[in-house]
């Protein structure tokens, strides 16, 4: 899916982040920028009552430097109310998960993430409603098998 840059510098150089992108079919916006780790800033993200934010990060150790950097931001997200679990396929393979990343919003909207072969994010594809039950099952499998982030990080942080 092609993206159209709305503003910013796609290289995020010289303090020009964030960069805002839009999908060609106008169904999603993507924000490229720096990871926010300041707990005070993250706490300002006010979730509506009854809403939660959770993720399960499926990865394979050994961790790369970039992955350690990415994971080091998670404590701030947790402070802001996000629940984060980790599945390390090298430590404990989990059957029944897809081979790709996805976002599931309110158990109704599913977006499949797309990356280049070297791991650069290139866009999100909004999947049809018929795909939602399958992705809810993936979410349930992931949440059942995930290790809480704090437990995982104690064993793997630098």
C-alpha positions as CSV (number, residue, x, y, z in Angstrom):
1,X,0.0,0.0,0.0
2,X,1.5,3.4,-1.0
3,X,1.9,6.2,1.5
4,X,1.7,9.9,0.9
5,X,3.8,12.2,3.1
6,X,1.7,15.0,4.6
7,X,4.3,16.8,6.6
8,X,7.8,16.4,8.0
9,X,11.1,14.8,7.0
10,X,11.0,11.1,6.3
11,X,14.5,10.8,7.6
12,X,13.7,12.5,10.9
13,X,16.9,14.5,10.7
14,X,17.7,17.8,12.4
15,X,14.8,17.6,14.8
16,X,12.2,17.5,12.0
17,X,10.1,14.6,13.5
18,X,7.4,13.7,13.6
19,X,6.5,13.0,10.0
20,X,2.9,12.3,9.2
21,X,1.9,9.9,6.4
22,X,-1.5,8.9,5.0
23,X,-2.4,5.7,3.2
24,X,-3.4,6.1,-0.5
25,X,-7.0,5.0,0.3
26,X,-7.3,7.5,3.2
27,X,-8.1,4.8,5.7
28,X,-5.1,5.4,8.1
29,X,-2.6,7.9,9.2
30,X,0.9,6.8,10.3
31,X,3.2,8.9,12.5
32,X,7.0,8.4,12.3
33,X,8.9,9.9,15.1
34,X,10.9,9.5,18.2
35,X,9.9,7.1,21.0
36,X,8.4,9.1,23.9
37,X,9.7,7.7,27.2
38,X,9.0,10.5,29.6
39,X,6.4,9.1,32.1
40,X,4.8,12.6,32.6
41,X,4.2,13.0,28.9
42,X,2.9,9.5,28.5
43,X,0.5,10.0,31.5
44,X,-1.1,12.8,29.6
45,X,-2.5,10.3,27.1
46,X,-6.0,10.1,28.6
47,X,-7.7,6.8,27.8
48,X,-11.5,6.9,27.8
49,X,-13.1,5.0,30.7
50,X,-13.4,1.3,29.9
51,X,-10.6,1.3,27.3
52,X,-7.3,-0.4,27.6
53,X,-4.1,-0.4,25.6
54,X,-2.1,-3.7,25.5
55,X,0.4,-5.3,23.3
56,X,2.3,-8.5,23.0
57,X,5.7,-8.1,21.4
58,X,6.7,-11.4,19.7
59,X,10.4,-11.5,19.1
60,X,13.3,-13.9,18.8
61,X,16.4,-13.5,20.9
62,X,19.3,-12.8,21.0
63,X,18.2,-9.2,21.1
64,X,19.7,-6.7,18.6
65,X,20.8,-3.3,19.8
66,X,17.8,-1.7,18.2
67,X,15.4,-4.1,19.8
68,X,17.0,-3.4,23.2
69,X,16.5,0.3,22.5
70,X,12.8,-0.3,21.5
71,X,12.2,-2.3,24.6
72,X,13.8,0.2,26.9
73,X,10.9,2.6,26.1
74,X,8.3,0.2,27.4
75,X,8.5,1.1,31.1
76,X,7.2,4.6,30.3
77,X,4.3,3.1,28.3
78,X,3.5,0.8,31.3
79,X,3.5,3.9,33.6
80,X,1.0,5.5,31.3
81,X,-1.3,2.4,31.6
82,X,-0.3,0.1,28.8
83,X,0.0,-3.6,29.5
84,X,2.9,-5.2,27.7
85,X,3.8,-8.9,27.3
86,X,6.7,-10.6,25.5
87,X,6.8,-13.8,23.6
88,X,10.4,-14.8,22.8
89,X,10.2,-17.5,20.2
90,X,13.8,-18.6,20.9
91,X,12.9,-19.4,24.5
92,X,9.4,-20.8,24.0
93,X,7.8,-21.2,20.6
94,X,4.0,-20.5,20.5
95,X,1.9,-22.3,17.9
96,X,-1.0,-20.6,16.2
97,X,0.4,-17.1,15.8
98,X,0.7,-15.3,12.4
99,X,4.1,-14.6,10.9
100,X,3.3,-10.8,10.7
101,X,2.6,-7.9,13.0
102,X,-0.9,-6.5,13.4
103,X,-3.0,-4.0,15.4
104,X,-6.5,-4.8,16.7
105,X,-8.7,-1.9,17.8
106,X,-11.8,-2.4,19.9
107,X,-12.0,-6.0,18.6
108,X,-13.4,-4.6,15.4
109,X,-10.7,-3.1,13.2
110,X,-7.6,-5.0,12.2
111,X,-4.5,-3.5,10.5
112,X,-1.8,-5.8,9.2
113,X,1.6,-4.1,9.3
114,X,4.0,-4.3,6.3
115,X,7.8,-4.0,6.4
116,X,10.6,-4.2,3.8
117,X,12.8,-7.3,4.0
118,X,15.3,-5.3,6.1
119,X,12.6,-4.4,8.6
120,X,11.6,-0.8,7.6
121,X,7.9,-0.1,8.3
122,X,6.1,0.7,5.0
123,X,2.5,0.8,5.9
124,X,-0.6,-0.7,7.4
125,X,-3.4,-2.5,5.6
126,X,-6.9,-2.3,7.0
127,X,-8.3,-5.8,6.8
128,X,-11.9,-6.7,6.0
129,X,-14.3,-7.3,8.9
130,X,-14.4,-11.0,8.1
131,X,-10.8,-11.3,9.3
132,X,-11.5,-9.9,12.7
133,X,-12.4,-13.2,14.5
134,X,-9.2,-14.8,13.3
135,X,-7.2,-11.9,14.8
136,X,-9.1,-11.9,18.0
137,X,-8.0,-15.6,18.3
138,X,-4.4,-14.6,17.6
139,X,-4.7,-11.9,20.3
140,X,-6.0,-14.5,22.8
141,X,-3.2,-16.9,22.0
142,X,-0.6,-14.2,22.4
143,X,-2.0,-12.9,25.7
144,X,-2.2,-16.4,27.1
145,X,1.4,-17.2,26.4
146,X,3.1,-13.8,27.0
147,X,5.5,-13.2,29.8
148,X,4.9,-9.8,31.6
149,X,7.4,-7.3,30.2
150,X,9.0,-6.5,33.6
151,X,9.8,-10.2,34.1
152,X,11.3,-10.5,30.6
153,X,13.3,-7.3,30.9
154,X,14.9,-8.3,34.2
155,X,16.5,-11.2,32.4
156,X,17.5,-9.4,29.2
157,X,18.2,-5.7,29.8
158,X,21.8,-4.6,29.2
